[in-house]
Amino acid sequence: MAAPKTENYGIDKTDLKILEILIQDAKKPFTEVAKKVFVSQGTVHVRMNKLQEAGIVEKTTLKINYSKLGFDITAFIGIYLEKSSLYEQVLEKLKQIPEIINVHYTTGNWSMFVKIHCRDTTHLKEVLHEKMQQVEGIERTETIISLEESLDRSVVLTE
């Protein structure tokens, strides 16, 4: 089945208002969203379904405070590939490392840029040396440890 085309669904201000509210709190009941947007609950439900079908809304997630679960290190790792043609092969191997939470294919110095969460520096060292640097196609890595996340937000959709 072909992926739905975003162009087939014309996004309007009502859709953007619905998205703005749910970006702030994805658990907010559609009844409350409807009241704030001045539409019916059914309208919110139908529009959210259409936004999902169009591929605009992909999923809803929880924001986890990893440090409260014992993962005190957040790090970003720039990956140099031996050849850019190895990207897909390396990506498949990186997907198997549970500490990696996202992967970006990038321009600039690195071929790939990943974000990971680890319990401590010993765990970080294990992930780097025993998992990531063992992946065939990775030439070398550079690690940046985050001291604090000062901002995490979504793009403002409405003015």
N, C-alpha and C positions, 0 to 999 in steps of 0.2 A: 504494500500500500504506500503510495507516494505521500511525502510529508505535506501537510496543508500549507498553502501559501498565505503569508501574512497579508499580502495585498488584497486578498479576497474579503478581508474583514476591515471595514472602515472604522478606525478608532476615533471616538469623539470625546468631548470634554467629560461626559458622564463616565465613560470607561476610565479615563485618566484619574478622575476623582475616586472612583472605586479602587483602582490600583494604589493610589497614594495612601488611602486609609488602610488597606490590607498590607502594604509594605511595612507600615509602622507596627501593625499587630495582625498577623495572619490568622490568629485564632478568633478575631472579632466576629461575632455572629452576623450573618447577612442581614438580619433584622435591624441591627444597629447601623450597619453600613447604609442600608436603604434610607433610614431616617436622616442621616447626615447628607446624603446625596439627593434627597427628596424624590425617591422612586420607590417602587414596591420591592419587597423581598424577592419575589419571582423575577423581577427585572435584573436584580443583582446576580441571582443564580444563573439565569440565561446568559447574561453577558460574561460572567466568569467562565462558563462552559465554552462560549465562543472564543474567548481569549486563550483558553487552553487548546482548543482545536486548531487555532491559528498559530500555535507555537509561541505565543507571546508570553504566556504564563507557563513555565515548565514544571515547577514543583513548589511546594511550600516546605520550609525547613524550620528546625529549631535552632536558635543561637545558643550555643553551649559555652559556658565559662570553663574552658579546659583546665585552667589552673586549680579550680575548686575540685577537679577530679584527679588531681595529682600530675597533670601535664604542665610543668612550670616553664618549659622552654618552647618558644615559637621561633622557628628559623626559616629563612629564605635561602634557597640554594640555587645558584646559577650553575647550569650544566653545560659543559663544552662537549659536543659530540665529535667523534672521529670524522664522521661525514654526515651532512644534513640528510642524506637519503636514509639514514638509520633511525630517523625520528619515530616512525610508527612502531618499529621493533622495540625501541627503548621505551616508548610510551606504554606499550603492553606490559613490559616488565615492571615499570614504575607503578602501574595500577595495582600490582600485587603486594606493594609495600603499604601496610595499613596506616603508618604514621603520616604518609603523604596525603594531604587533603585537597590540594589542587595543583594542576600542572598547566603551564602556559608555553606555547611555542612562540618564541620572541625574535625580534631583530636586535641588533646591537652586539655586545660582547658575547653573550651566552646564546646558545641555541634553544635552551629550555630554562624555565624559571619555576621552581616549585616551592610550596609552603608546607611545612611539616610541624607537628606537635610532638614533643618528647617529654618524658618524665623529668629528666635532668641531663647534665652534660655527658654522663656515662652512656645513657640511652642514646643521645644524639650521636656520640662517637660510634656506637654499635650500628645505628641506622646508616651512617655515612660509610663506614669501613666495611661492614659485613653484608650490607644489602645494596646500597646505591652504587658504590664504586666497584662492585662485582658485576654490574650489568654490562654485558657486552655492547660496545658502541659508545660508552661514556669514556671520554678521554680524561677529563678531570672535572672537579667541582670547586666552587667557591661558596663559603657559607657566611651568611649574615644573621646574627642573632638579634631578635627584636627585644628591646628593653621594655617597651610599653606600646600598646596599641592605643593611640590617642584619638582616633577617629575611625568609625566604621559605619558607613551610611549608604543609602541608595541614592541614585540620581533623582532630583526633584522633577516630577513629570508635569506638574501644573504650576502656573505662575500666580 
